[in-house]
C-alpha cells in the first residue's frame, strides 16, 4: 500500500524550489553589482577568504544562474533535479559564508534559507514527484 502524499511536504518543496529561484536571482544581481561597481561592497575587516570584489561578482553571477536553473528544474519532480538542488544550496551556503565580510546580514539570511531548502528537498522527496506527475 503506497503511503499517502503529504500536501504540507509538497508545499514546502514548492517553497524550496521558489526560494532557489529567488536566491539564484539575488546571487546574480549581487554579482552584477560587484562586477559593474567594485566599490559598492566595502570590507570592514581582514578576512581569510579575501578575493577581489570583481572576482566575487563573477562567482555570484555564475552561481546565481546555476541556482536559478536548479530551482526551475525541481518543479519537474525529478530526483536528479532535487539532488542538484541540495548540492547548489550547500554551495550557496558555503559561498555566502565566505561572503560574510562583504554583506554580513544578507549572507546569514541566505545561509539560513539554504539550510531550509536542503531540509525540504531531502525530507519528502517523493511527494513533489508524485504531485507533479498526477499520482495519488
SULNOR-V856424 format. One record per backbone hydrogen bond with DSSP energy under -0.5 kcal/mol. NH is the residue of the N-H (numbers start at 1). CO is the residue of the C=O. Records with the same first field share a line. If there is no record, write none. Layout:
# SULNOR-V856424
NH = CO ; CO
This chain:
# SULNOR-V856424
5 = 136
7 = 5
10 = 6
11 = 7
12 = 8
13 = 9
14 = 10
15 = 11
16 = 12
17 = 13
18 = 14
19 = 15
20 = 16
21 = 17
22 = 18
23 = 19
24 = 20
25 = 21
26 = 22
27 = 23
28 = 24
29 = 25
30 = 26
31 = 27
32 = 28
33 = 29
34 = 30
35 = 31
36 = 32
37 = 33
40 = 37
44 = 42 ; 101
50 = 48
51 = 49
56 = 52
57 = 53
58 = 54
59 = 55
60 = 56
61 = 57
62 = 58
63 = 59
64 = 60
65 = 61
66 = 62
67 = 63
68 = 64
69 = 65
70 = 66
71 = 67
72 = 68
73 = 69
74 = 70
75 = 71 ; 72
76 = 73
77 = 74
78 = 73
82 = 78
83 = 79
84 = 80
85 = 81
86 = 82
87 = 83
88 = 84
89 = 85
90 = 86
91 = 87
92 = 88
93 = 89
94 = 90
95 = 91
96 = 92
97 = 93
98 = 94
99 = 95
100 = 96 ; 97
102 = 99
103 = 99
107 = 103
108 = 104
109 = 105
110 = 106
111 = 107
112 = 108
113 = 109
114 = 110
115 = 111
116 = 112
117 = 113
118 = 114
119 = 115
120 = 116
121 = 117
122 = 118 ; 119
123 = 119
124 = 120
127 = 124
128 = 124
129 = 125
130 = 126
131 = 127
132 = 128
133 = 129
134 = 131
135 = 130
